[in-house]
Amino acid sequence: MSVEVLRYAAFTDSGSGGNPAGVVLDAAGLSDRQMLAIAQDVGFSETAFVLPDAGGSDPRRLGLRYFSPVAEVAFCGHATIATAVAIAERAGAGRLHLSTPAGPIVVDTAIDDSGTSATLTSPPAGTAPVHADVLQRTLAALRWSVDDLDPRYPVHVANAGNDHLLLAAGTLDRLAAFEYDYPALERLMSEVGWTTVHAFWAETPTTFHARNAFPPGGVVEDPATGAAAAAFGGYLRALALVPVPGLISIRQGEHMGSPSRLLVHLDAGTETVRVTGAATRLP
């Protein structure tokens, strides 16, 4: 079966950087094994597969599944942004209703002089403190100590479709020196079910720098992680660490040479989080 695979960088900054994702706009008839094989061949951290929605023939109501080169993932922010932009470039801007393994996702796309962007509305967000013994094992794998943490931001496991450990570095230098014991962290994350470890540093109360360990995707670090950004936004709102309603900016990928920009919208009276990013088609 011949399948067209598009390649996009999502959460780009002025058209450059971002996180690459594969996009298959017509995955009808593909088996799980075929989707995994395609994701392995593409080699990006995630490839998204668009399927007809089981509820009818509305072209803006679609199914969406995500595969890393290792396994299927319930939700992926950057691949969702990439997919929505790819659809908008072909069918025009508007609202998409996507059915994912993590639940229904609404994505709004826009086209202007600067390019095409998308804003996803996450599944309901939640957060809870990490267990002390798990935190110690994590710090050991990261080669951090408790003194490296910023006490203003409690270490939590947050979810907005997937579980992410949120870990605040006390200094930018600590975040910059992001090298870890990959096998140890991979084992721990598999055991506890985390998708990423989202390490961050607060430049201001609403501007953050982040680095994201992603062993479940088969990569050491992800340059832009929309699902983690949504979970992080829910955490900041739940712990009253930012004004609500409000907007936070996340800079990611800079230490990898792939600068990325994620905008997180925090609304009152809802459990969801909105994340905006641009995307650029790759050769």
C-alpha positions in Angstrom: 0.0 0.0 0.0 1.4 3.4 -1.0 1.0 6.0 1.7 1.9 9.7 1.5 3.7 10.9 4.6 4.0 14.6 5.1 6.6 16.1 7.3 6.1 19.2 9.4 7.9 21.1 12.1 5.5 22.2 14.8 5.8 25.0 17.3 8.3 26.8 15.0 9.6 30.2 15.9 9.3 32.6 12.9 9.3 29.6 10.6 12.4 27.9 12.0 13.1 25.4 14.7 10.2 23.4 16.1 9.6 19.7 16.6 9.3 17.5 13.5 6.3 15.2 13.1 5.1 12.9 10.4 1.5 13.3 9.2 -0.5 10.7 7.2 -3.7 12.4 6.1 -5.4 9.2 4.9 -4.7 6.3 7.2 -7.9 4.4 6.4 -7.2 0.7 6.1 -3.8 0.8 7.9 -3.3 -1.7 10.6 -1.6 -1.0 13.9 1.5 -2.8 12.7 1.6 -0.8 9.5 1.3 2.5 11.4 4.1 1.6 13.7 6.3 0.5 10.8 5.6 3.9 9.1 6.5 5.8 12.3 9.7 3.8 12.5 10.6 4.6 8.9 9.9 8.3 9.4 12.0 8.3 12.5 10.5 11.3 14.2 9.4 11.2 17.8 5.8 11.1 16.6 3.8 10.4 13.5 0.1 11.2 13.4 -2.5 9.1 11.4 -5.8 10.7 10.3 -8.8 8.4 10.1 -12.4 8.9 9.2 -14.5 9.7 12.2 -16.8 6.8 13.2 -19.7 9.1 13.7 -20.1 10.2 10.1 -18.7 11.8 7.0 -18.0 15.4 8.3 -14.5 16.2 6.9 -13.8 18.3 10.0 -14.6 15.5 12.4 -11.8 13.0 12.2 -10.0 10.3 14.1 -6.4 10.8 15.1 -3.8 8.3 16.3 -0.2 8.8 17.3 2.8 6.4 17.0 6.3 6.9 18.1 9.0 4.6 16.6 8.5 2.5 19.7 4.7 2.3 20.4 1.4 4.1 20.2 0.9 7.2 22.3 -2.4 8.3 23.6 -1.9 12.0 22.8 0.8 14.2 21.2 0.5 18.0 21.1 3.1 18.8 18.4 1.8 16.1 16.0 -1.7 17.4 16.6 -0.6 21.0 15.6 1.3 19.6 12.6 -1.8 17.6 11.4 -4.2 20.6 11.9 -1.9 22.9 9.9 -1.6 20.3 7.1 -5.4 20.1 6.9 -5.8 23.8 7.0 -3.3 24.3 4.2 -5.4 22.0 2.0 -9.0 22.6 3.2 -8.8 26.1 4.7 -8.8 27.4 8.2 -11.5 26.5 10.7 -12.4 24.2 13.6 -11.5 20.5 13.7 -13.0 18.0 16.0 -10.6 15.1 16.6 -11.2 11.8 18.3 -8.0 10.6 19.9 -7.2 7.7 22.3 -7.0 10.3 25.1 -10.5 11.7 24.3 -12.0 14.4 22.0 -9.7 17.3 21.0 -10.9 20.6 19.4 -8.3 22.4 17.3 -8.8 25.9 15.7 -6.6 26.8 12.8 -5.8 30.3 11.4 -4.0 31.5 8.3 -2.4 35.0 8.1 0.6 36.7 6.6 2.9 35.0 9.0 1.7 31.5 8.1 -0.6 28.9 9.5 -1.1 28.2 13.2 -3.3 26.0 15.3 -4.7 26.1 18.8 -5.5 22.8 20.4 -7.8 22.4 23.4 -6.5 19.6 25.6 -8.3 16.9 27.4 -9.1 17.8 31.0 -5.9 18.6 33.0 -5.1 17.3 36.5 -2.0 17.3 38.8 -0.8 15.6 41.9 2.4 15.6 44.0 5.0 13.0 43.1 5.8 10.3 45.6 9.0 11.0 47.5 10.7 7.7 46.6 10.0 8.2 43.0 11.3 11.7 43.1 14.6 10.5 44.6 15.0 7.9 41.9 14.2 10.5 39.2 16.8 13.0 40.6 19.4 10.2 40.7 18.7 9.4 37.0 19.0 13.0 36.1 22.1 13.5 38.3 20.3 16.3 40.1 20.0 16.9 43.9 17.1 18.4 45.9 19.2 21.6 46.1 18.9 22.0 42.3 15.1 22.4 42.5 13.2 25.7 42.7 11.0 25.3 45.9 8.4 27.8 44.5 7.2 25.0 42.1 6.3 21.7 43.8 7.3 18.6 41.9 4.1 17.1 40.5 2.9 14.6 38.0 0.5 16.4 35.7 -1.8 15.1 33.0 -3.6 16.6 30.0 -3.9 13.5 28.0 -0.6 11.9 29.2 1.3 11.9 32.5 4.3 14.2 32.7 6.7 14.8 35.6 7.1 18.5 36.2 10.5 19.5 37.7 11.6 23.1 38.3 15.3 23.9 38.0 16.5 26.6 40.4 18.8 28.2 37.8 19.1 28.3 34.0 22.6 26.8 34.3 21.1 23.7 36.0 18.5 23.4 33.2 21.3 23.9 30.5 23.3 21.0 31.9 20.6 18.5 31.0 22.3 15.2 30.7 20.9 12.1 32.3 21.2 8.3 32.7 19.0 7.3 29.8 18.5 3.6 30.7 17.7 4.4 34.3 15.2 7.1 33.4 13.7 4.9 30.7 13.1 2.1 33.2 11.6 4.4 35.8 9.3 6.1 33.3 8.1 2.8 31.9 7.4 1.6 35.5 5.4 4.7 36.5 3.8 5.5 33.2 5.2 8.9 32.4 5.3 10.1 28.8 8.0 12.8 29.5 9.9 14.5 32.2 9.3 18.2 31.7 12.2 20.2 33.3 11.7 23.9 33.4 13.1 27.2 34.6 11.1 30.3 35.3 12.5 33.4 33.7 9.5 35.3 34.8 6.2 34.2 36.4 4.8 33.8 32.8 7.8 33.0 30.7 9.5 29.6 31.0 12.4 27.7 29.5 11.9 23.9 29.2 13.7 20.7 28.3 11.8 17.5 27.9 13.2 14.0 28.3 11.3 11.5 26.1 12.7 8.0 26.4 9.2 6.4 25.7 9.5 8.0 22.2 13.0 6.6 21.7 14.7 10.0 21.9 16.8 11.6 24.5 15.1 15.0 24.3 12.1 16.5 22.6 12.4 20.1 21.2 8.8 21.1 21.6 6.1 19.2 23.5 2.5 20.4 23.3 1.1 17.7 25.5 3.5 18.6 28.3 2.9 22.3 27.8 -0.9 21.6 28.3 -0.2 19.6 31.4 2.1 22.3 32.7 -0.5 25.0 32.2 -3.0 23.0 34.1 -0.5 22.5 37.0 0.2 26.3 37.1 -3.5 27.1 37.2 -4.4 24.4 39.7 -1.7 25.6 42.2 -2.5 29.3 41.6 1.0 29.9 40.4 -0.1 32.3 37.6 -3.0 34.7 37.1 -6.1 33.2 35.5 -7.2 34.0 32.8 -3.7 34.4 31.4 -1.1 33.5 28.8 2.3 31.8 29.4 5.1 31.4 27.0 7.4 28.4 26.9 10.8 28.4 25.1 12.0 24.9 24.3 14.6 23.3 22.0 17.1 26.2 22.3 19.8 23.9 23.7 19.2 21.5 20.9 19.6 24.1 18.2 15.9 23.9 17.3 14.3 26.9 19.1 10.6 26.4 19.6 7.8 28.6 21.0 4.6 27.4 22.7 1.9 29.6 23.9 -0.4 28.3 26.7 -3.8 29.9 27.3 -5.2 29.5 30.8 -8.9 30.1 31.0 -11.1 30.2 34.1 -14.0 27.9 34.7 -12.7 24.9 32.7 -10.4 21.9 33.2 -9.0 22.1 29.7 -5.9 24.1 28.5 -5.4 25.7 25.1 -2.0 25.5 23.4 -1.0 27.5 20.3 1.8 26.9 17.8 2.8 27.5 14.2 3.9 24.7 11.9 6.1 24.7 8.8 6.2 22.0 6.1 9.6 20.3 5.8 11.1 19.0 2.5 
